[in-house]
Amino acid sequence: MGGSFLRRELRELLPAWAYFFITFNIVAFSRALMLRQYGIDISTFVRATVGSFLAAKVILIVGVLPFMRPFRPIPIIYNVLWKTGIYWIVAFLVQVLDQAVRLLLRHEPLRNVLNELVQAGFWAVQIWLALLLLAFVLFRELILVLGPERAKEILLGIRPSAAGHAG
């Protein structure tokens, strides 16, 4: 029983984690490149990787809450925009909390969190995050409406009947 639960959890988590792993590392890498021109070197891979796992898990947890599907399935735009907004708010709060914890660990005042919120780099990441969440939710909603087999056929050209036959 424990093995099947773990397999199901991993099967649900893996696509979201893979998406956020790739996209968060691209954003982190581009941010590091931008900061490097000012002589600022930042570590990005570990933070982006941990963030991708947290984002995927939060999306799975928040996604099953009753208020996450307040609209009819079709048209999907309402659910896409609603979920994107909710996920972005949660991600924003997690980032602010992360910043606050890091400041507390360095024994700095919490008011310094406000300094982070007015930085252009912080808002550039927020814009990227909102767009990445929008793309993720849009594809996820399309797959829910179309079904996984039809989505594979449309996106990848893999037909259910052709998948099992070796030509």
Secondary structure as UniProt FT lines:
FT   HELIX           2..36
FT   TURN            37..39
FT   HELIX           45..63
FT   HELIX           66..68
FT   HELIX           77..105
FT   TURN            106..107
FT   TURN            110..111
FT   HELIX           112..117
FT   HELIX           120..146
FT   HELIX           148..156
FT   HELIX           160..163
//
